[in-house]
Amino acid sequence: MNIKRFLFVWFQGTDILEEYGRHLYLLLNVFASSGYEIKVFNNLANRDLEKYGQLIYSLENLELTEAPPKCTDEWVYLFDKEDRATGRLAWHKKIQVRYDVFSTYRFRNPVIMPYPMHPAHVTQDLEKRLEEYRSRKSNMRIFFSGDTKGYARNRIRYPKAKLPRLKIINTILDRMGTEVIHVKDMSMLGGLQGEKYIRKCVIVDTNETWVDERDWLGYLAMADFFLSPPGIIMPMCHNVIEAMAVGSIPLCNYPEWFTPGLTHMENCIAFDDQDDLIAKIKLALAMGEEEIRRMRTNVLNYYETCLKPDTFLRRIESSKDKKFIVLIITEANMLRYSSKLKKSSVLMREVVPGMSL
């Protein structure tokens, strides 16, 4: 028997609308795909939801409303700034959305929303597509495709400065010789699909060509490892989540940004400086099939238990607590406060001891 669940949404601030409205859509999609009936307070008429924010109107069981429900005891109240009168109503649960992952929350235990896939891939048939992609046989050892323009530095300095994306790619191209296939047009990448297993590092030059978003998850599923260099503002990127969702093992230098942190040689290969990067690329290229299968299984298990979008919602639903803070990792907020990230920040609480940073 399905239990009806209800969500009343009232966002007064603008943070949830940033980055083309992707945060608003991805958050509400979690509730919608979990069967919630959603009523959104209609203060959005004069606000620009932009490309991805507009997608909320495609969600099932979502409608705009001019007032909170008359009887609220079975409803969840989702908000950023609490409306005083609305907050005094008898809600089943209350969830405040915040963005300050750099803060300590010393006496509270907020729930960090798993960093999501890009909205372009979050469709109603996602689970079915992931099942199909995971069943595919890989034919590349290491794969990377992603923007590099402007990725010459990053703002994160804790626990130490990250090797930037552009330097990572250039270091591999300069030092790995014939172990790298530098793809400069899609016909070349398409041709690799028909060849036998490629025990090399395949790097797509996005200055010359681009993988269509409709084919993106399929290409990720073709690789044993996905090279996951950091972004500009913050390390986390949608592509590492998408790679793990299809079972591609991340090669990254920010394992502590996951909650809980990724573990080197269990569900990722973690690297540090340029020399260590090359050593870890060689490690991945030389790894045996049995070890790859073991790590791939761990990656898929991690995705299902820690990264699947509804994991934070299950935690809230199973708790007896009535009030929650959900933290969303955003580029805009990290841009403003990146220098405040430190050991005591809530994002850093669950780093695995002894993990390579």
VENLINRA-V613722 format. One record per residue. N is the residue number from 1. RES is the residue in three letters. PHI is phi in radians with two decimals (NA if undefined). PSI is psi in whole degrees, -180 to 180 (none if undefined). NEAR is the number of other ideal C-beta (glycine too) atoms within 10 Angstrom. Layout:
# VENLINRA-V613722
<<N & RES & PHI & PSI & NEAR> <N & RES & PHI & PSI & NEAR>>
This chain:
# VENLINRA-V613722
<<1 & MET & NA & 125 & 2> <2 & ASN & -1.36 & 132 & 5> <3 & ILE & -1.62 & 128 & 7> <4 & LYS & -1.25 & 138 & 8> <5 & ARG & -2.26 & 145 & 18> <6 & PHE & -2.31 & 142 & 18> <7 & LEU & -2.33 & 127 & 22> <8 & PHE & -1.91 & 127 & 22> <9 & VAL & -2.07 & 129 & 26> <10 & TRP & -2.52 & 101 & 20> <11 & PHE & -1.78 & 125 & 21> <12 & GLN & -1.77 & -26 & 12> <13 & GLY & -1.51 & -179 & 13> <14 & THR & -1.90 & -9 & 11> <15 & ASP & -1.00 & -38 & 17> <16 & ILE & -1.17 & -17 & 23> <17 & LEU & -1.66 & -4 & 19> <18 & GLU & -1.28 & 168 & 18> <19 & GLU & 0.99 & 49 & 18> <20 & TYR & 1.10 & 23 & 17> <21 & GLY & 1.38 & 12 & 21> <22 & ARG & -1.14 & -34 & 23> <23 & HIS & -1.18 & -40 & 25> <24 & LEU & -1.06 & -49 & 28> <25 & TYR & -1.12 & -48 & 25> <26 & LEU & -1.13 & -36 & 23> <27 & LEU & -1.19 & -50 & 24> <28 & LEU & -1.19 & -29 & 22> <29 & ASN & -1.12 & -33 & 23> <30 & VAL & -1.05 & -46 & 19> <31 & PHE & -1.19 & -42 & 24> <32 & ALA & -1.11 & -44 & 20> <33 & SER & -1.25 & -15 & 17> <34 & SER & -1.63 & 7 & 14> <35 & GLY & 1.62 & 12 & 12> <36 & TYR & -1.32 & 142 & 23> <37 & GLU & -1.48 & 125 & 17> <38 & ILE & -2.05 & 130 & 22> <39 & LYS & -2.08 & 123 & 21> <40 & VAL & -1.88 & 125 & 21> <41 & PHE & -1.03 & 131 & 18> <42 & ASN & -1.44 & 66 & 12> <43 & ASN & -1.88 & 18 & 12> <44 & LEU & -1.69 & -8 & 17> <45 & ALA & -1.01 & -38 & 6> <46 & ASN & -1.78 & 18 & 5> <47 & ARG & -2.03 & 140 & 12> <48 & ASP & -1.45 & 107 & 11> <49 & LEU & -1.38 & -16 & 16> <50 & GLU & 1.05 & -171 & 16> <51 & LYS & -0.97 & -51 & 13> <52 & TYR & -1.56 & -30 & 20> <53 & GLY & -1.05 & -34 & 23> <54 & GLN & -1.09 & -21 & 14> <55 & LEU & -1.17 & -15 & 22> <56 & ILE & -1.07 & -27 & 22> <57 & TYR & -1.29 & -8 & 13> <58 & SER & -1.62 & -6 & 12> <59 & LEU & -1.31 & 140 & 18> <60 & GLU & -1.23 & 147 & 11> <61 & ASN & 1.07 & 31 & 14> <62 & LEU & -2.06 & 133 & 19> <63 & GLU & -2.55 & 157 & 11> <64 & LEU & -1.50 & 152 & 15> <65 & THR & -2.48 & 158 & 14> <66 & GLU & -1.72 & -4 & 8> <67 & ALA & -2.79 & 159 & 10> <68 & PRO & -1.08 & 159 & 18> <69 & PRO & -1.08 & 152 & 16> <70 & LYS & -1.17 & -40 & 6> <71 & CYS & -2.03 & 114 & 10> <72 & THR & -1.84 & -1 & 16> <73 & ASP & -1.18 & -14 & 10> <74 & GLU & -1.86 & 6 & 13> <75 & TRP & -1.83 & 150 & 22> <76 & VAL & -1.74 & 133 & 22> <77 & TYR & -1.78 & 116 & 23> <78 & LEU & -1.93 & 125 & 24> <79 & PHE & -2.71 & 168 & 20> <80 & ASP & -1.83 & -60 & 16> <81 & LYS & -1.82 & 120 & 12> <82 & GLU & -1.26 & 129 & 14> <83 & ASP & -1.28 & 126 & 14> <84 & ARG & -1.02 & -49 & 7> <85 & ALA & -1.17 & -40 & 8> <86 & THR & -1.16 & -38 & 17> <87 & GLY & -1.14 & -24 & 15> <88 & ARG & -1.37 & -10 & 9> <89 & LEU & -1.24 & 161 & 17> <90 & ALA & -1.48 & 87 & 9> <91 & TRP & -1.53 & 150 & 21> <92 & HIS & -1.10 & -48 & 14> <93 & LYS & -2.60 & 155 & 16> <94 & LYS & -2.17 & 130 & 19> <95 & ILE & -2.17 & 119 & 22> <96 & GLN & -1.71 & 131 & 17> <97 & VAL & -1.64 & 127 & 22> <98 & ARG & -2.35 & 175 & 16> <99 & TYR & -2.31 & -1 & 22> <100 & ASP & -1.51 & 71 & 19> <101 & VAL & -1.23 & -8 & 24> <102 & PHE & -1.49 & -13 & 20> <103 & SER & -1.37 & 166 & 18> <104 & THR & -1.51 & -37 & 15> <105 & TYR & 0.85 & 51 & 16> <106 & ARG & -1.02 & -38 & 7> <107 & PHE & -1.90 & 15 & 5> <108 & ARG & -2.35 & 163 & 11> <109 & ASN & -2.26 & 76 & 10> <110 & PRO & -1.19 & 161 & 17> <111 & VAL & -1.78 & 121 & 17> <112 & ILE & -1.50 & 121 & 18> <113 & MET & -1.17 & 128 & 20> <114 & PRO & -0.96 & 137 & 19> <115 & TYR & -1.09 & 133 & 20> <116 & PRO & -1.67 & 173 & 23> <117 & MET & -1.20 & 166 & 24> <118 & HIS & -1.18 & 143 & 16> <119 & PRO & -0.93 & -28 & 21> <120 & ALA & -1.06 & -25 & 15> <121 & HIS & -1.78 & -8 & 18> <122 & VAL & -1.58 & 86 & 19> <123 & THR & -2.05 & 170 & 14> <124 & GLN & -1.10 & -27 & 12> <125 & ASP & -1.72 & 20 & 8> <126 & LEU & -1.01 & -47 & 16> <127 & GLU & -1.04 & -41 & 11> <128 & LYS & -1.13 & -41 & 10> <129 & ARG & -1.18 & -40 & 16> <130 & LEU & -1.08 & -40 & 21> <131 & GLU & -1.05 & -41 & 10> <132 & GLU & -1.21 & -44 & 14> <133 & TYR & -1.12 & -39 & 19> <134 & ARG & -1.17 & -22 & 15> <135 & SER & -1.50 & -8 & 10> <136 & ARG & -1.26 & 149 & 13> <137 & LYS & -1.53 & 129 & 7> <138 & SER & -1.26 & 151 & 19> <139 & ASN & -2.35 & 11 & 17> <140 & MET & -2.27 & 143 & 24> <141 & ARG & -1.37 & -55 & 21> <142 & ILE & -2.26 & 140 & 27> <143 & PHE & -2.37 & 141 & 29> <144 & PHE & -2.53 & 136 & 25> <145 & SER & -2.60 & 129 & 21> <146 & GLY & 3.07 & 163 & 20> <147 & ASP & -1.17 & 142 & 15> <148 & THR & -2.17 & -9 & 19> <149 & LYS & -1.15 & 124 & 9> <150 & GLY & 1.46 & -1 & 11> <151 & TYR & -1.65 & 39 & 18> <152 & ALA & -1.48 & -13 & 12> <153 & ARG & -2.67 & 170 & 12> <154 & ASN & -2.48 & 165 & 20> <155 & ARG & -1.63 & -12 & 18> <156 & ILE & -1.38 & 129 & 21> <157 & ARG & -2.10 & -2 & 12> <158 & TYR & -2.01 & 138 & 18> <159 & PRO & -1.31 & -11 & 13> <160 & LYS & -2.84 & 163 & 11> <161 & ALA & -1.07 & 140 & 12> <162 & LYS & -1.53 & 143 & 25> <163 & LEU & -1.13 & 121 & 19> <164 & PRO & -1.20 & 160 & 20> <165 & ARG & -1.02 & -47 & 26> <166 & LEU & -1.09 & -40 & 17> <167 & LYS & -1.18 & -36 & 18> <168 & ILE & -1.06 & -50 & 25> <169 & ILE & -1.14 & -46 & 21> <170 & ASN & -1.14 & -37 & 14> <171 & THR & -1.10 & -43 & 17> <172 & ILE & -1.15 & -45 & 22> <173 & LEU & -1.11 & -36 & 14> <174 & ASP & -1.35 & -31 & 11> <175 & ARG & -1.99 & -10 & 14> <176 & MET & -1.74 & -1 & 18> <177 & GLY & 0.90 & -127 & 7> <178 & THR & -1.31 & -4 & 6> <179 & GLU & -1.38 & -4 & 16> <180 & VAL & -2.00 & 137 & 19> <181 & ILE & -1.92 & 114 & 17> <182 & HIS & -1.68 & 104 & 14> <183 & VAL & -1.52 & 123 & 23> <184 & LYS & -2.04 & -2 & 14> <185 & ASP & -2.66 & 154 & 12> <186 & MET & -1.19 & -26 & 15> <187 & SER & -1.13 & -35 & 9> <188 & MET & -1.17 & -43 & 16> <189 & LEU & -1.17 & -40 & 21> <190 & GLY & -1.08 & -36 & 11> <191 & GLY & -1.16 & -30 & 11> <192 & LEU & -1.16 & -25 & 17> <193 & GLN & -1.10 & -33 & 12> <194 & GLY & -1.56 & -5 & 7> <195 & GLU & -1.53 & 171 & 9> <196 & LYS & -1.22 & 174 & 6> <197 & TYR & -0.92 & 132 & 12> <198 & ILE & -1.84 & 105 & 18> <199 & ARG & -1.54 & 59 & 15> <200 & LYS & -2.47 & 176 & 17> <201 & CYS & -1.72 & 114 & 25> <202 & VAL & -1.73 & 117 & 23> <203 & ILE & -2.05 & 121 & 22> <204 & VAL & -1.54 & 124 & 22> <205 & ASP & -1.42 & 100 & 16> <206 & THR & -1.32 & -4 & 17> <207 & ASN & -1.30 & -19 & 10> <208 & GLU & -1.92 & -33 & 12> <209 & THR & -2.64 & 172 & 15> <210 & TRP & -2.62 & 137 & 14> <211 & VAL & -1.38 & 124 & 18> <212 & ASP & -1.06 & 138 & 9> <213 & GLU & -1.04 & -26 & 10> <214 & ARG & -1.20 & -24 & 9> <215 & ASP & -1.79 & -5 & 12> <216 & TRP & -1.03 & -53 & 21> <217 & LEU & -1.09 & -33 & 20> <218 & GLY & -1.13 & -41 & 16> <219 & TYR & -1.18 & -40 & 23> <220 & LEU & -1.03 & -40 & 25> <221 & ALA & -1.19 & -17 & 24> <222 & MET & -1.41 & -8 & 20> <223 & ALA & -1.95 & 138 & 24> <224 & ASP & -1.17 & -41 & 23> <225 & PHE & -2.20 & 144 & 29> <226 & PHE & -2.01 & 122 & 27> <227 & LEU & -1.25 & 119 & 30> <228 & SER & -2.10 & 71 & 28> <229 & PRO & -1.24 & 161 & 28> <230 & PRO & -1.29 & 164 & 23> <231 & GLY & -1.42 & -168 & 24> <232 & ILE & -1.50 & -54 & 20> <233 & ILE & -1.33 & -43 & 17> <234 & MET & -2.54 & 160 & 24> <235 & PRO & -1.12 & -43 & 23> <236 & MET & -1.06 & 136 & 22> <237 & CYS & -2.38 & 155 & 22> <238 & HIS & -1.05 & -34 & 20> <239 & ASN & -1.14 & -31 & 23> <240 & VAL & -1.21 & -33 & 29> <241 & ILE & -1.19 & -43 & 22> <242 & GLU & -1.12 & -39 & 23> <243 & ALA & -1.10 & -47 & 30> <244 & MET & -1.15 & -31 & 27> <245 & ALA & -1.11 & -30 & 24> <246 & VAL & -1.74 & -1 & 28> <247 & GLY & 1.72 & 11 & 24> <248 & SER & -1.46 & 130 & 31> <249 & ILE & -1.39 & 127 & 27> <250 & PRO & -1.35 & 137 & 24> <251 & LEU & -1.84 & 105 & 26> <252 & CYS & -2.52 & 167 & 26> <253 & ASN & -2.08 & 26 & 26> <254 & TYR & -2.47 & 49 & 24> <255 & PRO & -1.10 & -24 & 25> <256 & GLU & -1.30 & -9 & 21> <257 & TRP & -1.42 & -10 & 23> <258 & PHE & -1.55 & 156 & 28> <259 & THR & -2.16 & 107 & 24> <260 & PRO & -1.27 & 169 & 15> <261 & GLY & -1.07 & 147 & 21> <262 & LEU & -1.20 & 156 & 28> <263 & THR & -2.07 & 126 & 17> <264 & HIS & -0.99 & 131 & 17> <265 & MET & 1.24 & 5 & 15> <266 & GLU & -1.90 & -56 & 16> <267 & ASN & -2.33 & 17 & 23> <268 & CYS & -2.90 & 169 & 29> <269 & ILE & -2.01 & 118 & 25> <270 & ALA & -1.75 & 138 & 21> <271 & PHE & -2.25 & 168 & 25> <272 & ASP & -2.17 & -95 & 15> <273 & ASP & -1.55 & -172 & 14> <274 & GLN & -1.12 & -43 & 16> <275 & ASP & -1.11 & -41 & 11> <276 & ASP & -1.18 & -36 & 14> <277 & LEU & -0.99 & -49 & 22> <278 & ILE & -1.11 & -40 & 17> <279 & ALA & -1.08 & -40 & 13> <280 & LYS & -1.31 & -32 & 22> <281 & ILE & -1.10 & -45 & 25> <282 & LYS & -1.13 & -37 & 13> <283 & LEU & -1.05 & -46 & 14> <284 & ALA & -1.14 & -39 & 20> <285 & LEU & -1.16 & -31 & 16> <286 & ALA & -1.61 & -7 & 10> <287 & MET & -1.17 & 143 & 18> <288 & GLY & -1.36 & 162 & 8> <289 & GLU & -1.11 & -40 & 9> <290 & GLU & -1.11 & -42 & 8> <291 & GLU & -1.14 & -39 & 11> <292 & ILE & -1.12 & -42 & 16> <293 & ARG & -1.08 & -41 & 12> <294 & ARG & -1.09 & -47 & 13> <295 & MET & -1.20 & -37 & 22> <296 & ARG & -1.08 & -42 & 20> <297 & THR & -1.06 & -42 & 12> <298 & ASN & -1.12 & -39 & 17> <299 & VAL & -1.11 & -46 & 25> <300 & LEU & -1.14 & -39 & 19> <301 & ASN & -1.11 & -41 & 11> <302 & TYR & -1.11 & -44 & 20> <303 & TYR & -1.04 & -47 & 21> <304 & GLU & -1.16 & -34 & 12> <305 & THR & -1.68 & -23 & 11> <306 & CYS & -2.18 & -26 & 16> <307 & LEU & -1.94 & -21 & 19> <308 & LYS & -0.96 & 133 & 19> <309 & PRO & -0.91 & -33 & 21> <310 & ASP & -1.55 & 9 & 15> <311 & THR & -1.12 & -38 & 17> <312 & PHE & -1.24 & -30 & 23> <313 & LEU & -1.23 & -39 & 22> <314 & ARG & -1.10 & -37 & 12> <315 & ARG & -1.12 & -41 & 12> <316 & ILE & -1.19 & -45 & 15> <317 & GLU & -1.13 & -34 & 13> <318 & SER & -1.44 & -11 & 7> <319 & SER & -1.51 & 149 & 11> <320 & LYS & -1.42 & -11 & 4> <321 & ASP & -1.14 & 152 & 9> <322 & LYS & -1.82 & -21 & 10> <323 & LYS & -2.14 & 137 & 12> <324 & PHE & -2.44 & 153 & 20> <325 & ILE & -1.99 & 126 & 17> <326 & VAL & -1.89 & 125 & 19> <327 & LEU & -1.75 & 131 & 22> <328 & ILE & -1.94 & 129 & 21> <329 & ILE & -1.42 & 119 & 19> <330 & THR & -2.26 & 150 & 21> <331 & GLU & -1.14 & -41 & 17> <332 & ALA & -1.06 & -45 & 14> <333 & ASN & -1.24 & -38 & 20> <334 & MET & -1.16 & -33 & 23> <335 & LEU & -1.09 & -39 & 12> <336 & ARG & -1.30 & -35 & 14> <337 & TYR & -2.24 & 19 & 15> <338 & SER & -1.01 & -31 & 17> <339 & SER & -1.20 & -15 & 11> <340 & LYS & -1.51 & -7 & 14> <341 & LEU & -1.17 & 128 & 21> <342 & LYS & -2.65 & -178 & 13> <343 & LYS & -0.99 & -37 & 10> <344 & SER & -1.50 & -3 & 12> <345 & SER & -1.10 & 145 & 17> <346 & VAL & -1.02 & -32 & 20> <347 & LEU & -1.12 & -26 & 23> <348 & MET & -1.67 & 1 & 19> <349 & ARG & -1.09 & -35 & 15> <350 & GLU & -1.90 & 30 & 12> <351 & VAL & -1.13 & 134 & 19> <352 & VAL & -1.28 & 126 & 15> <353 & PRO & -0.97 & 136 & 5> <354 & GLY & 1.45 & 1 & 7> <355 & MET & -1.27 & 144 & 16> <356 & SER & -1.24 & 128 & 18> <357 & LEU & -1.99 & none & 15>>
